[in-house]
Amino acid sequence: MDEPLFSAAVLNRREVLARMGLGLAALTISTVLGPLSPAQARTQGVLLKHFTPAETATLEAWNDTLVPGAAEAGVMYFLDDQLGKDLPLLLLRYTDFPAPALSFYQGGIHALDALSQAQYQQPFAQLDAAKRISLAGQVAQGSAKSWDGPPAPLFYFVTRSDAVDVYYGTEAGFARLKLPYMAHIAPPKAW
Amino acid sequence: MDKVDVLIVGAGASGGLLAAKLAQAGKSVLLLETGPQHALGSKGDLYSSQIWARRLKWGGPNSETGGANPLSVTFNSGWGVGGAAIHHYAVWPRLHADDFQLRSDFGVGRDWPLTYDDLRPYYDRVQKEVGISGDHKAEIWRPAGEPYPMPPVPMFAQGRLIAGGFTKLGMHTSPIPLAINTEVYNGRSACLYDGWCDAGCPIGALANPLATYLPQALEAKAQVMTGATVTRVLTNAAGTQASGVEYFDASGQRQEQMARVVILAAFAVQNPRILLNSREGGLANRSGQVGRGMAAHPSLGIYGLFKEETQNIYGVTGGQLLNQDSYAKAPSQGQKASFSWLIANALKPNDLLGVAGSRVDLFGEPLHAFMQQAAGHLAIMTYIGEDRISEDNRLTLSSQKDLYGFPVAQLVHQHSKTGLSAVEVGTRQGLAVMKAAGATESWAGGLGGQHILGGTVMGSDPQTSVTDSYGRTHDVPNLFVTGTTLFASTGAVNPTFTVHSLALRTADHLIERWSEFG
């Protein structure tokens, strides 16, 4: 086949835009950040609307086990914000899960803590890193005994995706991977 | 509103095209769309984010999904003006000639009530009107047709690397045909190759309906009403003549809209659901086939890690190259189903098809280590396979009800043995290609079902199909159905080009035969 028209290795994005006769400014609106990003909300200790403090501690510790740094990035505030919307932007939607999204998360939290109590006599948030990782492996593989919640591998898959969204799916997340974000239209919130 | 000539349910790919053509022919056209409006441009809402992109996926009542291989209705459907095509990747290969006559040629599945030659002129016209980039000569497997009007998309490193693997195995690659502009075309911008296709292309380089036919429809005075949820097609007592539709408006009020012709263009889940809800036993269901004959393309990613930079952040989501060396049905040689490779898809870190999703088994620090390596060095090619339209893959009405008291869809799905057998062949082939390309590690992702097909399958026999080749229902002459819901076989290509071509053929038919409806 023909040689490629050009290679990204020799053209940066501004050059591509120039070649296409389009200016970046014409394609991008100013980012309108909400009053607080999820990370800022966490730093300031904003109370969550949909989770109790105990539920928050469990799910935050779980998300941080799956994607270390997700807690600091504000994954719980992201979830809490989304669960208040008519159309949450959570990957859970793709599963056509037949129940309200909040019940999916609460069911998983309670199953996780029950599993932790059964195996280690402690809630999940109080476990050391090695025990958290061990339980995460069991949940991921669906091998956890006495799991009483949404299907364990589904809970792992969805919550891992939430944590990945917040940690890697934002402009800051792309920067963690040294990837250019290249927004046509920047989202109105950081995530 | 007064009685309209044509009422179209759903403002997606086929609905937009039909609205444009029929309004241009002087018909009064109303599109009822259950979802919200979307808009292109710098003041639009097509934000570059895989998280925000989920706003474009189905947001109506959940379907109940089940079976051995449940399909994601939400992931495959669209939400709002533009429909599923607003987030489609614009991979636009044609079906092959033998896809239209499986029963006649191979004794399996169904025949379409038309041949490739019947549809070819419409492929060519849509191709010219919308614009496709590609290289028809390099695409050696493509059935006859006009050359593509635009040169192919550029190739980045992962495309060159994987192409090398195919070449070493004696296989061929060509530029992938895409309804994405590589140059300014019909006043629409050219692509920037930054991989945000899934989030809806706000510059109109990718042929989503907001950029192609819907503006033409509006210019020709077609009207679009959003937040209008159609629940039933209204008919005479015998169910042999459509009079209009029942819908609930944005404020939740029940309304009726009369029309001379009703067209269901609401995707492969809502089309049969509306028909089943319209009448006891289903409207246009003399054959008992409404909701039957459904399928999806078995699909999975083959991944490879390379020492070289793969530049996977650049390009378009649909890919850079195509391989259809295995697009053949030769039962005597053990090949019963075709498959295609969409090669070198642009990747983002998150979401279902993102970098992190390529290794869902990883979590914790191993995930971070993988992400740091894969962000610059992962390559992917995507398997799109043929499956059999199955009588057992069926949409029925659930006991669950929507906001207005109508049963939601219940969809049971299982890939066929034939389809899964081809997946096994393809997986082995894909891994061999990655190895030959020089990948240091390669693996297959999880199997999924892309593009929901069937449910109101077209055919020649009213006893075994729901519509004729124009999507005109056998039982209700002024009721039409469009979209993937008509497909009588899956082929092994993305369906949107065929959806457009069928819709254009339907538009011509309606205009030519309008005296029957006026």
Chai-1 contact restraints between the chains, C-beta under 6 A:
chainA,res_idxA,chainB,res_idxB,connection_type,confidence,min_distance_angstrom,max_distance_angstrom,comment,restraint_id
A,M1,B,A138,contact,1.0,0.0,6.0,A-B,restraint_1
A,P4,B,P154,contact,1.0,0.0,6.0,A-B,restraint_2
A,P4,B,M155,contact,1.0,0.0,6.0,A-B,restraint_3
A,L5,B,P154,contact,1.0,0.0,6.0,A-B,restraint_4
A,F6,B,P154,contact,1.0,0.0,6.0,A-B,restraint_5
A,A8,B,F156,contact,1.0,0.0,6.0,A-B,restraint_6
A,A8,B,Q311,contact,1.0,0.0,6.0,A-B,restraint_7
A,A8,B,Y314,contact,1.0,0.0,6.0,A-B,restraint_8
A,V16,B,L192,contact,1.0,0.0,6.0,A-B,restraint_9
A,M20,B,A190,contact,1.0,0.0,6.0,A-B,restraint_10
A,I29,B,S42,contact,1.0,0.0,6.0,A-B,restraint_11
A,L66,B,F363,contact,1.0,0.0,6.0,A-B,restraint_12
A,L87,B,G59,contact,1.0,0.0,6.0,A-B,restraint_13
A,L89,B,I51,contact,1.0,0.0,6.0,A-B,restraint_14
A,L89,B,R54,contact,1.0,0.0,6.0,A-B,restraint_15
A,R93,B,T74,contact,1.0,0.0,6.0,A-B,restraint_16
A,Y94,B,S72,contact,1.0,0.0,6.0,A-B,restraint_17
A,Y94,B,T74,contact,1.0,0.0,6.0,A-B,restraint_18
A,Y94,B,F75,contact,1.0,0.0,6.0,A-B,restraint_19
A,D96,B,N62,contact,1.0,0.0,6.0,A-B,restraint_20
A,D96,B,S63,contact,1.0,0.0,6.0,A-B,restraint_21
A,D96,B,T65,contact,1.0,0.0,6.0,A-B,restraint_22
A,D96,B,V73,contact,1.0,0.0,6.0,A-B,restraint_23
A,D96,B,T74,contact,1.0,0.0,6.0,A-B,restraint_24
A,I133,B,G364,contact,1.0,0.0,6.0,A-B,restraint_25
A,A136,B,F363,contact,1.0,0.0,6.0,A-B,restraint_26
A,V164,B,N350,contact,1.0,0.0,6.0,A-B,restraint_27
A,V164,B,A356,contact,1.0,0.0,6.0,A-B,restraint_28
A,D165,B,I51,contact,1.0,0.0,6.0,A-B,restraint_29
A,D165,B,N350,contact,1.0,0.0,6.0,A-B,restraint_30
A,Y168,B,P349,contact,1.0,0.0,6.0,A-B,restraint_31
A,Y168,B,N350,contact,1.0,0.0,6.0,A-B,restraint_32
A,G169,B,Q50,contact,1.0,0.0,6.0,A-B,restraint_33
A,G169,B,I51,contact,1.0,0.0,6.0,A-B,restraint_34
A,G169,B,N350,contact,1.0,0.0,6.0,A-B,restraint_35
A,L177,B,A375,contact,1.0,0.0,6.0,A-B,restraint_36
A,L179,B,I313,contact,1.0,0.0,6.0,A-B,restraint_37
A,L179,B,A375,contact,1.0,0.0,6.0,A-B,restraint_38
A,M182,B,D194,contact,1.0,0.0,6.0,A-B,restraint_39
A,A183,B,S48,contact,1.0,0.0,6.0,A-B,restraint_40
A,H184,B,S48,contact,1.0,0.0,6.0,A-B,restraint_41
A,H184,B,W196,contact,1.0,0.0,6.0,A-B,restraint_42
A,H184,B,P202,contact,1.0,0.0,6.0,A-B,restraint_43
A,I185,B,Y47,contact,1.0,0.0,6.0,A-B,restraint_44
A,I185,B,S48,contact,1.0,0.0,6.0,A-B,restraint_45
A,I185,B,P202,contact,1.0,0.0,6.0,A-B,restraint_46
A,P187,B,Y47,contact,1.0,0.0,6.0,A-B,restraint_47
A,P187,B,S49,contact,1.0,0.0,6.0,A-B,restraint_48
A,P187,B,W52,contact,1.0,0.0,6.0,A-B,restraint_49
A,W191,B,I51,contact,1.0,0.0,6.0,A-B,restraint_50
